[in-house]
Amino acid sequence: MMQVWSIVASHFTEAACHAERTISKLAITSYHQILTEVMRKRVELPHFSFNEALLKPMEDMLSLGLCDMATQDHIVSCLCELTEANAREMKSGWKALFRSLRSVKVPISNEEDTWTTPVFEVVSVVLERDDVYIFSDAIIDCVMCLQKFICSGSVQQSKDSVFVDPKIEAHNARLAVQLGLPSLKYLSRIATMLSIMYGLEQRPFFAGSDRIKVPSVGLGTDHEGRALFDFLPYNDESGLLKVWWIMIQGMCSTVLECHQQVQAQTMETVYSMLRALAIIPGPQFQILVMCHELFPMLTSWVKRSSRLKWSQNESMESNFKHACGLAIELVSETITSLKTETNKFDFDTEVAINSLLQHVMVLLTACVKQPLEGVARVGCSCIRHLLFSSGTQLGEHLNVVCHGLAEACTASLEPVQLVLLPFNQPARNDGEGNGLVRVYARKDTPSAVAARLTTLTRQVFLDDKQCSQADLINKDPLSPSLPAEEKAEQYMRSYVIAWPAADRNSKAPSRVPFSDLVIGLLAHSLLIQTINDLFVGDNHPTAHTGLSSLLRVLTPQTMSKLLDVVWDSYELCITFNNRPGLRYLIQKVGTLHEYTPGLVKQAQKSYVTYINTILYLRINVKKQKDSEESRSGTYSHAGLSLDSIDTSWEGILDTCLKEASRQLCTAYSHMYPGTQDHGNMARQPTNTPQKKTGRRDSSVSAPPETVEERFSINDIEHWTSTVVSVLNMYYDLSDEMFELLLPAIYPSAVELCVNVTDPRVRSSVKSILERVGRLKQII
C-alpha cells in the first residue's frame, strides 16, 4: 500500500491545485475520504510513519503556494474534520498536519474585520481531549506550529531593509494580533498541562523527544574557577522535560522574531513560564533554562540592536527595557527563594546562585558596551539594582556582581583606549596615509538622534558650567551662521574616527564611531558613581561610621579590583587630557565651538571616589583593629588581608593613599608655568586630524602646540577645587588618623607649598602644616 500511495499522492496534489474549482474540490473531497477510511481501518504500528506519508500531499498543497484561498480553506476544513474524527489514530500524521497548518497564508486586505480561521480548532482537539496519548503524540509539532503563528506578520529587520508599504505593515500588525495572542494563550495552557503530567507516576513517551538535543554539559566555571552543576539530574525517560525545554527555547527565539505588536505579551508569557518552573519541576531546572536560553537570547537581542536602523532601535528600546527589567526581577525572586529555603533542595544552591549571577553580569556588560543610550543606561541601572536592592540578600555572592561591575567599567572604556592609539604613536612617513587621523561623515542618522548625541557630547566632555553656558548662548549645536540647507545636512550626519593601523598585519580595530566613544564614557560615568555609592554612599569618609553591610561581605580581592578600576579610569582620563590633538578633534566633531573638550570632570570623579574609598576603608580598618585589641588583647585581620600579599591591609591602603596624593600634587604643580616636567607630563607626538566627507578631504587646522594652552584656565580651576577638597578632607581627620597617615600627607603638602601660588591651595597647605607642628609640638 505504501508503494501504491507514493504513486497516487502526486496525482492528488496536482488535481487539488487545478485551476478549475470543480476538479480541485472533487480531488480534495476524495482525498479526505481515503484518509478517513485508511486511518479508521488500519492502525499505525510503532516505529512506522505511514500516516505522515498519507498527509504529505496536504502539506505540499499548502506549502508550495499552488492553490487559491478557496482551495486553502477547503483543505484546512478537511484537516479539522480529520482531526476530530481520528485524533487517536493520527500518531505520526501530526507532523505533516501541523506542518501544513504552518503554511497557511492570509490574504492582504484593508478591512479591520478579524480574519477567521479553523486552524485553532485542531489545537483545541489536542488540548481539550482528555487523552494523554494524543497529547504526547502531537504536542511537539503543535508547539512549533503555535510559535510560527506568533511570528506571523513579522518582518526581518536589518540595516538594508527596504521601505515597507503602510498597507502591508497594517496587515502584518493585524495578523500578528489575530494569530499571535490566541497562540500565546494555548502555549500557556500547554505549560500548565506539562506541569500536571510531570506529577503523574506513569507518563507516556513523548513522540519525537528522543531527537531533541539539550545541553549535556554544565554551566562552566565561576570567577573563582569552581565547576558549576551539570544538566538535568532528573530521571526522565518519557522525554517530558525535553519537550518543556524545547518549548521555552522556541519561545525565547520567538521574542526576537515576532511582530512588535505582540512582543510585550510574548515576553510576559515567557517569564510566567519561567516563574512556574520554580515550583514544578524545581529551581534547578529553572536556573538551567535561564542560563542556557533566556540570557543568551537577551544577549543576542542586545547585539542585534546595534545592527538595526535608528528608527527600528527606537521601537525596540522600550520592549528590551521591559525584558531586561523582568529578567532582573526574576533573578531576584529566584535568589530569594534559594536563600530562604536552602535545606529544601538537594543541590548546591551556592554554586547555582553563582552561575546565575555570572550569566546575568555577562548580559549587563553586553548592554553597557552598546552604542545606544537607552540600552547602556538600562545595563547600568540593572547593575545598580542588583547591588543596592538585592545586595543584602546576596551575601557573599555580591562578589560576583562586583566582579561583573569591574568588567563592565573596563569594557565601557574600550572606545577611549582605541581612539588614544593613534595619538600615542609618532606619525608615519611611509607614504600610506602619512599617519593622519581621518573623520568619515555618514548621512544615516535622523536629526533628533544627532541632536541628542550632541547634547550627550556636551555632558561628557564639558563641565556643568560650560554646558549651561553653551545652552544659554546657543541652543542650536551647529553654528548659527550656517545656511539652513547645510544645517539640515549636518544634522543627519554620524561620524567615524579612523586611522592607519600601526601594523599592516594587525587585526586590531583602526576605527571608532563617535557615538561609541560618547555613550561608552556616559555609561562609565554612571558605573563609577555606582562604585562610589557602594563604598562610601552618603557617608563622609572621615565620619565615624562602620562599614556598611554590603562592604562586610566583599573580599579584599574584590575591593582591590574595584579600586584598580577606579584608578585606571583616572589615569585614562589624564592621558586623554594630555592629548591636545585628540581634544581638538573632539571639539570639531562634537560641534563644541569655542569650548575645549576634556575628561576633567570624569577624572575628578574617579580620583575623589578613589581617595574617599581609601580613607573610608582605612578608618574602618583602624577601628576594627582597636576593637579587636580591646576585646582580646591581640589583633587578627578578620579577613581584611590579601592572601597573595604578605603586607598588612593597612599598609596597602597607606601605600595607595600616598601614591595617589603624590600623583595628584605632582600633576597639579606641573600645570603652573616654570614647573613643567618634560618627561612624564610632556605632550606626546600627536597626529594632525583630518576630516573626510564622501570623496573630498578637507584639512582641519592644527591643534594648539604650546604647553600653556594644553591646560586651560578652566582645567586649572577644576583641579584647584579638587586639591583643596582633598586637603580639607585630610584636615578633617581625627588627630590619631592624621598622625597615622602623615607619611602620605606631608610630602604632598610640601610639594604644593613650593610650586603652587593659588591662594586657596596655599591656605589649605598652611592649615595642614600648622596641624603637623601642633601634633609634633613644634609650635
Buried (B, 14 or more C-beta within 10 A) or exposed (E): EEEEBEEEBEEBBBBBBBEEEEBBBBBBEEBBEBBBEBBEEEEBEEEEEBBBBBBBBBBBBBBEEBBBEEBBBBBBBBBBBBBEBBBEBBBBBBBBBBBBBBBBEBEEEEEEEEEEBBBBBBBBBBBEBEBBBBBBBBBBBBBBBBBBBBBBBBBEBEEEEEEEEEEEBBBBBBBBBBBBBBBBEBBBBBBBBBBEBBEEEEBBBBBBBEEBEBBEEBBEBBBEEEEBBEBBEEEBEBBBBBBBBBBBBBBBBBBBBBBBBBBBBBBBBBBEBBBBBBEBBBBBBBBBBBBBBBBBBBBBBBEBBBEBBBEBBBEBBEBBBBBBBBBBBBBBBBBEBBBEEEEEBEBBBBBBBBBBBBBBBBBBBBBBBBBBBBBBBBBBBBBBBBBBEBBEBBBEBBBBBBBBBBBBBBBBBBBBBBBBBBBBBEBBEEEEBEBBBBBBBEEEBBEEBBBEBBBBBBBBBBBEEBBEBBEEEEEEBBEEEEEEEEBEBBBBBBBBBBBBBBEEEEEEEBBBBBBBBBBBBBBBBBBBBBBBBBBBBEBEBBEEBEBBEBBEBBBBBBBBBBBBBBBBBBEBBBBBBBBBBBBBBBBBBBBBEEBBBBBBBBBBBBBBBBBBBBBBBBBBBBBBBEEBEEEEEEBEBEEBBBEEEEEBBBEBBBBBBBEBBBBBBBBBBBBBEEBBEEEEBEBBEBBBBBBBBEEEEEEBEEBBEEBEEBBBEBBBBBBBEBBBEBBEBBBBBEEEBBBBBBEBBBBBBBBBBEBBEBEEBEEBBEBBBEBBEEBEEEE
